[in-house]
Amino acid sequence: MSELLPETAMPMIASAFGCDSAIAVTVAGQARFESYAPRAIIISGQEAGERLFLVITGHARMLAYALDGRMIVIDDFLAGDLFGEGTLFNAPLGGDEVAAVERVEAAVLAAATMVALMGKHNAIAMAISRLLMARLGALTRRLVEGTTLSATGRIHAELLRMARSSSNQTITPAPVNSQLALRVSSTRETVSRTVNALLKRGIMRREGDNLVLVSPHRLEELVF
C-alpha cells in the first residue's frame, strides 16, 4: 500500500468499488493519497485528464462557467464519491474545473492503472459502469428540469431530491442558499424566498442545523 494512503481509506475503497477487502488492498497499493486545501483546483478543464479521484474526506465541486461569467454547479463530490472517470475513456471533464470546497483528501489512481484493474476485477468494472449510468441519468434530469421548470420549480425539485436521499427525509446540514442557487441556476434571494415559503406552509421545518421534509407529497406537487 502507498505510504501516503491512510488505513482509514480501505473501507472507503471497498465500498466505492463494490469489492472485497483483498481487491481493496490491491487498489490501495496502486493509489496515492493527496490533500487539497479549500478552493484549490483539483482538475482543470484545460488539462488532459489522466487520473481518477476517490474522495476519502472533504467536499469537492465540479463547476462550469457560462459565457456571461456565471458560475454553474455541475456536481458535488463527498466522502466515498469518485470523479475524473471520464479520463478512462478519453472523455472531456464535463465542466471547466473541479475545486475543493473544503479540504479534500483523496485516493488518486492513474487512468492506465484503473483500466488494468477494471480488466482484472469485474466488481471494479461494474462499479465504474454504474457510476457512469448514474451520472448520465443525473445530467439528463437536470437538462430536462432546466428547460421545463421555473426557478422555483427547480428549487423544489432539488430540495425534494436531497431530502429523499436520506433515510429520514432530512437534509443534513440544511443547504446554504447561495450554494443551492448555484446548483439550480437561480439566485440566493429566490432560494431564500422559496425555502421560507415552505417553512411557513409547514411543508418543511428546521431542526437545529437540519432541514426536515414534513410533507413530501405536497412538495412534489409544487415542482410542476
ZADOGU-487237 format. One line per field, with one value per residue (C-alpha): residue number from 0; x, y, z. Coordinates in nm, 3 decimals. Example, Ala and Ser with C-alpha at 12.3 -4.5 7.8 and 13.67 -1.06 7.14 Angstrom:
num 0|1
X 1.230|1.367
Y -0.450|-0.106
Z 0.780|0.714
//
This chain:
num 0|1|2|3|4|5|6|7|8|9|10|11|12|13|14|15|16|17|18|19|20|21|22|23|24|25|26|27|28|29|30|31|32|33|34|35|36|37|38|39|40|41|42|43|44|45|46|47|48|49|50|51|52|53|54|55|56|57|58|59|60|61|62|63|64|65|66|67|68|69|70|71|72|73|74|75|76|77|78|79|80|81|82|83|84|85|86|87|88|89|90|91|92|93|94|95|96|97|98|99|100|101|102|103|104|105|106|107|108|109|110|111|112|113|114|115|116|117|118|119|120|121|122|123|124|125|126|127|128|129|130|131|132|133|134|135|136|137|138|139|140|141|142|143|144|145|146|147|148|149|150|151|152|153|154|155|156|157|158|159|160|161|162|163|164|165|166|167|168|169|170|171|172|173|174|175|176|177|178|179|180|181|182|183|184|185|186|187|188|189|190|191|192|193|194|195|196|197|198|199|200|201|202|203|204|205|206|207|208|209|210|211|212|213|214|215|216|217|218|219|220|221|222|223
X 0.000|0.122|0.282|0.074|-0.258|-0.412|-0.552|-0.891|-0.920|-0.954|-1.327|-1.399|-1.219|-1.404|-1.739|-1.677|-1.567|-1.806|-1.518|-1.391|-1.102|-0.846|-0.925|-0.939|-0.583|-0.478|-0.642|-0.488|-0.147|-0.178|-0.311|-0.154|-0.303|-0.328|-0.466|-0.614|-0.674|-1.014|-1.060|-0.767|-0.819|-0.804|-0.869|-0.872|-1.073|-0.767|-0.565|-0.552|-0.709|-0.503|-0.624|-0.930|-1.010|-1.185|-1.279|-1.181|-1.280|-1.399|-1.611|-1.519|-1.734|-1.738|-1.800|-1.866|-1.866|-2.118|-2.016|-2.151|-1.930|-2.199|-2.074|-2.279|-2.250|-2.236|-2.191|-2.073|-1.842|-1.833|-1.662|-1.693|-1.757|-1.548|-1.471|-1.246|-1.383|-1.413|-1.037|-1.076|-1.245|-1.066|-1.387|-1.390|-1.427|-1.788|-1.714|-1.442|-1.285|-1.318|-1.227|-1.213|-1.498|-1.340|-1.016|-1.023|-0.823|-0.837|-0.700|-0.572|-0.523|-0.363|-0.606|-0.394|-0.384|-0.762|-0.820|-0.595|-0.780|-1.115|-0.991|-0.883|-1.171|-1.535|-1.650|-1.448|-1.566|-1.928|-1.881|-1.750|-2.036|-2.295|-2.125|-2.136|-2.503|-2.590|-2.402|-2.575|-2.913|-2.845|-2.726|-3.025|-3.261|-3.105|-3.121|-3.492|-3.558|-3.365|-3.587|-3.923|-3.927|-3.932|-3.659|-3.890|-3.975|-3.605|-3.551|-3.844|-3.714|-3.363|-3.489|-3.711|-3.420|-3.186|-3.440|-3.529|-3.162|-3.164|-3.349|-3.542|-3.630|-3.376|-3.121|-2.813|-2.694|-2.951|-2.826|-2.660|-2.884|-2.603|-2.480|-2.827|-2.878|-2.567|-2.688|-3.021|-2.903|-3.105|-3.029|-2.973|-3.274|-3.506|-3.385|-3.434|-3.791|-3.877|-3.742|-3.909|-4.242|-4.208|-4.133|-4.434|-4.664|-4.534|-4.403|-4.055|-3.924|-3.589|-3.438|-3.114|-2.883|-3.102|-3.396|-3.671|-3.918|-4.253|-4.484|-4.310|-4.629|-4.711|-4.360|-4.379|-4.698|-4.517|-4.243|-4.451
Y 0.000|0.351|0.507|0.817|0.633|0.621|0.296|0.465|0.476|0.100|0.070|0.364|0.194|-0.134|0.048|0.272|-0.013|-0.275|-0.514|-0.731|-0.638|-0.832|-0.636|-0.315|-0.383|-0.426|-0.096|0.083|-0.047|0.136|0.461|0.773|0.989|1.360|1.653|1.976|2.297|2.474|2.646|2.459|2.346|1.967|1.924|2.196|2.153|2.273|1.971|1.634|1.416|1.115|1.045|0.912|1.050|0.885|1.134|1.000|1.311|1.658|1.818|1.892|2.054|2.045|2.391|2.533|2.898|3.047|3.295|3.579|3.473|3.299|3.004|2.683|2.385|2.059|1.816|1.782|1.509|1.398|1.115|0.793|0.967|0.916|1.177|1.204|0.877|1.027|1.000|0.622|0.669|0.983|1.179|1.550|1.655|1.772|2.106|2.370|2.254|2.054|2.254|2.179|2.341|2.230|2.038|1.725|1.412|1.171|0.842|0.909|0.642|0.677|0.618|0.339|0.167|0.187|0.044|-0.251|-0.303|-0.296|-0.566|-0.791|-0.737|-0.749|-0.574|-0.264|-0.261|-0.288|-0.009|0.225|0.127|0.203|0.535|0.638|0.545|0.738|1.046|1.028|1.000|1.295|1.518|1.424|1.500|1.841|1.921|1.839|2.037|2.335|2.356|2.260|2.402|2.755|2.865|2.792|2.451|2.365|2.462|2.246|1.953|1.981|2.002|1.700|1.506|1.600|1.504|1.172|1.076|1.034|0.768|1.017|1.289|1.523|1.741|1.744|2.014|2.249|2.375|2.714|2.938|3.059|2.704|2.573|2.866|2.765|2.406|2.506|2.812|3.055|3.335|3.333|3.562|3.328|3.029|3.218|3.318|2.967|2.794|3.047|2.988|2.613|2.666|2.894|2.641|2.359|2.160|2.176|2.261|2.341|2.121|2.277|2.290|2.049|2.090|1.828|1.748|1.713|1.664|1.503|1.480|1.850|1.946|1.711|1.885|2.219|2.107|2.149
Z 0.000|-0.074|0.235|0.167|0.177|0.529|0.666|0.706|0.326|0.294|0.383|0.151|-0.139|-0.083|-0.069|-0.372|-0.597|-0.457|-0.392|-0.109|0.118|-0.086|-0.402|-0.200|-0.084|-0.448|-0.544|-0.247|-0.344|-0.677|-0.529|-0.390|-0.119|-0.195|0.002|-0.137|0.056|0.034|-0.306|-0.458|-0.819|-0.829|-1.201|-1.464|-1.781|-1.969|-1.855|-2.020|-1.752|-1.655|-1.300|-1.117|-0.769|-0.475|-0.204|0.138|0.333|0.239|-0.032|-0.395|-0.663|-1.043|-1.190|-1.533|-1.642|-1.880|-2.148|-1.933|-1.643|-1.438|-1.238|-1.262|-1.030|-1.226|-0.939|-0.579|-0.451|-0.087|0.101|-0.099|-0.433|-0.746|-1.009|-1.312|-1.451|-1.799|-1.834|-1.854|-2.191|-2.313|-2.246|-2.150|-1.788|-1.817|-1.654|-1.651|-1.325|-1.005|-0.695|-0.322|-0.129|0.197|0.249|0.034|0.099|-0.191|-0.316|-0.668|-0.934|-1.274|-1.560|-1.710|-1.372|-1.335|-1.682|-1.593|-1.262|-1.443|-1.679|-1.392|-1.150|-1.259|-0.941|-1.027|-1.388|-1.274|-1.018|-1.288|-1.521|-1.251|-1.181|-1.545|-1.578|-1.262|-1.386|-1.723|-1.556|-1.327|-1.610|-1.827|-1.540|-1.484|-1.854|-1.859|-1.542|-1.675|-1.982|-1.831|-1.477|-1.340|-1.098|-0.806|-0.952|-0.982|-0.617|-0.508|-0.715|-0.571|-0.211|-0.269|-0.415|-0.129|0.137|-0.028|-0.048|0.332|0.528|0.742|0.488|0.650|0.471|0.692|0.718|0.567|0.228|0.209|-0.003|-0.228|-0.293|-0.365|-0.604|-0.797|-0.826|-0.982|-1.179|-0.970|-0.720|-0.347|-0.299|-0.489|-0.289|0.038|-0.052|-0.168|0.144|0.375|0.199|0.250|0.620|0.666|0.498|0.717|0.421|0.572|0.917|1.070|1.339|1.455|1.153|0.957|0.722|0.754|0.479|0.658|0.359|0.057|-0.148|-0.105|-0.211|-0.508|-0.620|-0.617|-0.853|-1.170
//
